Amino acid sequence: MKIINILKQNTLSLSFEVFPPKTDSSFESVKTATEEIAKLRPSFMSVTYGAGGGTSKYTLDIAKNIKTAYGVPTLAHLTCVSSTKETVHEKIREITDAGIENIMALRGDIPAHLMDADRTDWAYHHAVELVRELKAAKSDLCIGGACYPEVHPESACQKDDIRFLKEKVEAGCDFLTTQMFFDNNLLYNFLYKIREAGITVPIIPGIMPITNANQVERAIKLSGSFMPQRFKSLVDKFGHDPAAMKQAGIAYATDQIIDLYANGITNVHVYSMNKPDVAEKIQNNLSDILGK
């Protein structure tokens, strides 16, 4: 099923993101974790794609297994940074041949060893170029894109960020998923601004359950996320106790999701970090709300 059709349904839904293994030796354990999450019957699952395509050979394997073995709609990530057009077109063919109907078009993180490289001759510099490539391929894929409620780390200001986002949507994105955020008011403000700018595609909020204190620094580094005082107090109080921090982090994420649903958001995406127990506890916390 195409994700845009899921988003058109006027019912509450919950989806999860998983990531593929980095090595052959960890494939089976990651596969098992993603299968346990698939058994929760989420509305869909997305499978990430490593920096520079580092784990790309596993993305399709995991996505295909989720779809065929468990009947869960899948969203395969595809990044274009440092890739050739030939490589991208081959990946598109592999995705469509696998029967996957949804693709997340991303620029991707620039690999560390290429940070100082001359990028002049690169085939792709921004995600909008990949979106255009996907539309030109006439593959009939449902195309998703990323957006940043708190401004893309490389953007000068939010006004420019929204202008570039609109360009990406006009190139062919069917829906957008947000980067993680920890203050829902930031999302509501962002939604107001992009709707004013004429961006009307569905927006799926992305929620990251912080279940250990070490994740906080990484979350800030990845997204530049604002940490509200309420969340900082939670980490200060429970961060030294792994079990308590895990429970508090799940409760905080659940509270965010409930508030989103209560304010008219119908679809929420959880960055599950391949943790079936975290995914299950969040879903159980929402069972009556979701009707599961």
Number of C-alpha atoms within 10 A of each C-alpha: 16 18 22 16 9 15 19 11 11 9 12 16 20 21 25 27 22 25 24 24 21 15 10 8 9 11 16 11 12 19 21 14 18 27 18 18 24 25 15 18 17 17 21 23 27 25 27 24 24 22 18 20 21 14 17 22 15 23 25 25 16 25 28 23 18 25 20 14 11 14 15 21 25 30 28 24 26 27 25 27 24 21 16 13 15 10 11 19 14 11 17 20 13 13 25 15 10 16 12 23 20 24 26 27 27 21 24 20 16 14 15 10 7 11 10 9 8 8 13 8 8 13 17 20 17 17 22 24 17 26 26 16 19 23 16 11 13 8 13 13 20 22 25 27 24 21 22 24 25 21 20 18 14 7 12 10 12 16 14 13 20 23 14 15 23 19 14 23 20 15 17 20 26 19 21 23 18 19 22 26 25 21 16 16 12 13 19 14 12 19 16 11 16 18 11 10 14 11 19 14 18 18 22 23 24 24 22 22 25 26 23 20 19 11 13 17 11 11 17 14 11 13 17 18 21 15 15 11 10 11 17 12 12 16 22 11 13 18 21 12 12 13 13 17 21 19 17 22 24 21 18 21 19 20 15 20 25 16 13 19 17 10 10 9 19 21 24 23 24 24 21 23 17 22 15 21 13 21 25 16 15 22 19 15 15 17 11 9 13 14 9 10
